[in-house]
Amino acid sequence: MQAYFTFNGNCREAMTFYKKCLGGKLTLQTVTRVKENETIHPLVKNVVAHACLKTKFFVLQGTDLMEEQPLQKGNNVSLILECGSKAEMKKYFTKLSHNGKRNLEPMVTDHGVLLAGLTDQFGMQWLLNFRESN
């Protein structure tokens, strides 16, 4: 399991700070890189779509908020659950979202990862991932 942080426009600053404090290798992907074939509004072209800080012992990931709902305590941290198969992901998604809210139905990302998101009945945010081996 890993942590996934959501920032309010300062993901680059925060993740750079964590790298200085904790070490590791930091990669940042901006919205411009994600949507390079589309016209991007100048205000969002440097928004961090995905950040990943990897160390020998842990991985921290993050993004800048790009949703309609405001950033608030409770929706700024998600747990990432790496699944071993599509069936496992579907099972966990169904069980964890029971009496909760499905925020993102399973979808394939630009990186070929099957991704789903939910808020469980206790208000905890979850991201479920499945990546097929090549």
N, C-alpha and C positions, 0 to 999 in steps of 0.2 A: 504494500500500500504506500502511496505517496501523497504529498500535499500539493494542492494547486491553488495559488493565490490569485485573486482578482483585484486589480488596482484601479484607481480613478485617474488614469492618465500619467501616472508616475512609475509604471512598471520598470522601465529602463533604469531609472534612478535607484529604485528599491533593490532590484536584482543585482545591479553593480555594487551596491552597498553590501549585500549578502555575500557576494563573491569576495570582496575585500576582507570581510569578517571571517568567512568560512573556507575560502579557497575553492578550488575546483575549476571546471571549464564551463563558461557561460556562452550560450548561443541565444541570439535574439532574432526574431523574424518579424519584420514590420508588415503592416497591411499592404504596403506597396509591393512587397515580395510575394505575398499571398495572391494578390489580384493583379499581377503584372500585365495581363491582357485587357484590363478594364481601366476606364478613367476613374481616378481616385480624387476625391475632394481634397484640396490642399490642407485642410484642418486635420484630416485623419491619415495623411500619407506616412507619418512617422509613428503612428499608434502601434504599440507592440501587440501583434496577434498571438505570438507564442514565445515564451522565454523558458529556457531550461538550464539549470545549474546542476551539473553532475559532479559529485565527489566520490571518493572511494566508498563512503558509507551511506550516502543518501542522495536523493534527487529532489530538488525543489523546482516546481514549474509555475508559470504565471502568465497573465494576460492583462491588457487594459480593458476596462469595462466598455462595452459597446452595445448595451442593451437599453431598453426603455425604462426598466425599473432602476431606481437609484441604488448606488452602492451603500450598503448598511451592514452593521454588525450581524453576522449570520450568513450573508450571501457573498462574503469576501474570501472564504476558504472552502474548498471542496476536497473531499477524499477521492483519490483516483484508485480504482480497482481494476487491475490488469487481469483480463479473463483469458482462459486457455482455449476457448472455442466460442463460436457463435452461439451454440446451444447453451453454454454456461453463462454467457452474457445475457441472453434472453431470460434465463431462469432467475439470475440475480436481479435483473431490471424489473421483472414482474413482481418478485417477492419484496424487494426494497421499496418499490413505489406503491405497494398496497397501503391504502389510507393516507397516501402522500400525494405528490404532484409530479407528473412527468413533464419535465422542462424541455427535454430534447429527445424526441423519438430516435431510435437507432438510425444513424446515417453514416455514409462513407465520406470521410474528409478528403481534402486535396492530397493528403499524404497516404491515402489508401488504408487508413485506420477506421474501423467501425467504432463509432462513438455514440454514447447516449448519456443523458443527464437527468437527474431527478432530485427532488427534495423529499426525504422520508417523513414519516408521520411525526417525528420528533424535531423536525426543522433542520436536519443535517443535509448538506449538499453532497451529492455523489456524482462522479463522472466515471463511466464504465468504458473501458477500451478493449478492443481485440484487434491484434495485428497478425495477419496470416504470415507464416514463414515463407520465404522464397526458396 
